[in-house]
Amino acid sequence: MGFSILKTRVAQEALGRLLAGYLRLVRKTNRFVVEPADIYERVQPELPLIIAMWHGQHIMIPFSRPDWMPACSLVSRHGDGGFNAVALRELGIGAIRGSGALGKKIREKGGASAFLAMMKRLKAGETMVLTADIPKRARVAGPGIIQLARASGRPVHPIAVVTSRRIDFKSWDRASIGLPFGRGAIVVGEAIHVAREADEATCEAARLALEAGLDAVHARAYALVGAQDPGAGLRPAPLAVPSTPA
């Protein structure tokens, strides 16, 4: 593959700082409503948390972190991960490089080492922020975040952050980025707990509950700013189970 100047460390630093500065502007010039209004007081005794978002929300999610909450995010090793990690650093959020993956790709994408790093950060008291869906499978919660909750014993909260003025991209995840001078909404869902002794069926039920929770907070957040979720309906319909002849 050819050399790209955008992949150099200097370029990644510059892009990351630029993105962080822009996000600060968006945060400062939008009037945000938080729902539930007392959610930050309610979750303090639960810290650290696992914060779950859909892909496409990763640009906006830093707005949801109060200054007193130490947090770290899972960031892809590839693509725009480099300058995203820099932007997070500038916004006071740590970064673990790795990605969600399936099957043989988990080692290639750093999934195993990232899982251990996330466990370590949670034990140190840092809230973990990560996308629930795996790249190119929009709005389908993967098993990784549920296994992290099971292994760590920490609760998972679904979250959505949207603004009334924004750019919605035609990407696979319908990513969006807020624009200045509008209204915003931060909606946090009820905690999902996964016991350490949870079996496969219980973990699957928690995964489905997380999908439903993320759909609900996104629908509510967009409603609060007078819009509709551009990513609604991206999840493929489940395969029909063939009936057994009598």
N, C-alpha and C positions, 0 to 999 in steps of 0.2 A: 504494500500500500504506500502511496505517496506521502511525503511529509506535509503536515499541516501546521502552520504557525499558531493556529488556535488551540492546538494541543500542548503547546509549550507551557512550562510552569509560569513564566512571566505573563502570558496571555490569560491563563486560567486565573491568576491572582487579580489581574485587572478586570476581567469580566465578572468575577465573583464580588469584588468590591463595588463595581458599578451596579450589579443587581441588588446588593444589600442596601446601597444608598437609595435606589429607586423604591424598594419595598418600604423603607423608612418613610419616604414621602407619601406613599399610598396609605400607610398606617396613620400618619399624622393628619391627612386631609380627608379621611373618611370618618363618618360618625358611626361607630360600631355599637350594636346591641348584642348582649350576651344572654343566651338562654340555655338552662335556667339562670336567672340573675345571680343566684348565690352559689353557682357551681364551684367556684374556686374555693370558697370557704368549706363547702361540703367535701371536696376531694382531699383537702390538706391532710386529714388523718389517714388517708389511704396511701400516701406517697411512699415509694415511687409508683408511678403508673405505667401502663403501656397505652399509648395513644395511637389509635388506628385511623387511617384515612384511605380514601380511594386514590388511585393514581390520577393525576391531573390536578390534585389539590396540593401537591408537594410544594408549589411555589408560594401558596398563600398561608400554609399552616403555621409558619413562625409567628404570625399575628396572635395566635391563641395562647402563647406561652407567657405567663406573668413573670416579671423579673425575678421573683423569689423562688421559682421552680427550676432547679438544674435539670437540663435535658440534653439528650443525645439522639441523633437521627441516623437511620440506616440509609446510606447513599450508594448508588450504583458505582461499580468500578469503571464503567465504560461511559461513552457518550458525554452527556453534560454533567456527569457526576463530579468532575474536578472543580469546576467553578461553582457548582451548587454547594460543595463542601466548604469552599472559601466564603461564600455568602452566608452560610449557616454560622461559621466561625465569627464573622463580623457581627452577626446578630446575637451572639452569645450562646450558640447551640453547638455542641460537639458533633462529630461525624464518625461513623464506622463504615468503612468501605466494603460493600458486598451487595449481593442481590438475592431476591427470592428465586428459587429454581426448582425444577422437578428432575427426578431420576439422576442420570449420570452427570447432568449439568451442574449439580449442586456444588461439586468441588471446583469446577472451572470458574464459577461465578463467586466463589468465596463464601458460599452459604454456611458451611460448617464452622469455619473460623469466625465468621460474623456472628453466628449464634452464640458461640462461647464468649465473644467480646460483649454482646448485649447482656448476657447473664452477669458478667463481671460488673458492667456499668449499673445494672439494676441493684446488685448487691451493695454497690457503693452509694446507692441512694439517688441515682439519676433516673429520671423518667425517660423511657424509650419511645421514640416517635417513628412509625414506619407505615408503609403502605400495606394494605391487606391483600390487594390483588397482585398477581404475578404479571410482569410485562407481557403484553399482547393478549392477555385474557382479562379484559376490562370487566370490573364489577363482579368478579368471581373471587371470593376470599380463598386464599391458599391455606394450607394446613400449618405453615410455619409460625404465624403469629399466635395460633392457638397452642401450639407446642411450646412456644416461649412462655405463654401465660401458665401453662401446666407445669413446666419445669421450674419457673420462678415463684409461682404462687401469687403473682401480681395481677390486679384486675385490669381488664381492657375496656377503654372508653372509646366509642366511635365519635368522630368529630367532623364537622364541616365548617369551612370558612369561605364566604363568598362576598362579593361587592356588587352593587347595582350597576356600576360602570366598570366594564371589564372587556377583555379580548378573549373570545372563545376560539380555540384552535380546532381544526378538523383532524386532529391526531387520533390515534387508536383509543386513547383514554379521554378524549375531549378536554384536554388541559385548558386551564384558563388562568389569566393573570389580571389582577385588579388594576383599575385606572384611578388617578387622583380625583378628589372632589365629588364624592358620592356617599352612599350609605353602605354599611357592611353588617354582616350577621355572623356570629360565632355560635354554633349550636353543638352542645355536647350531650351524648346519649348516656343512658344508664349503664352501669358497670356490668361486664360479663365476667364471671368467675369460673375458672376451670381448676378443679381439684387435682392434686398431684396423682391421685390414684384413678383418675378418670379413664374409662376404657374407650375403645374406638368409637362406639356409638355415641357416647357422651361428648367426645371431642367433635364429632360431626354435627351434633346438635348445637354446640357452641359456635361452630363455624357458620352454620346457617343463621343463628341468632345475630352474629356479627354482621353478616350480609344485610339482614333485615334492619339492624340498627343503623348501619351506614346509609342505607337507602332512606330511612326515615329522617335522619338529621340533615341529609342533603335536601330532601324535599322541603323540610321546614325552613332551612336557611334560605333557599331560593325564594320561597313564598314570602319570607320577611322582607326581602328586597324587591318584591314584585316581579319575579322572573320564574322561569322553569329550568330545571336541571338539564343541561344539554347532554349529559351522559345517561340520563334515565332510559332504560330499555336496551342498554348495550349488552347486558348479560344474556348469553345465548340460552334458549329454552332447554330444559333438561331432556335428555334422550328418553323416549317412551320405552317402558319396559314391556316387551311382548307378552301377551297373555298366554297362559298355559291351557292347551285344549283340555276340555273336561274328559 
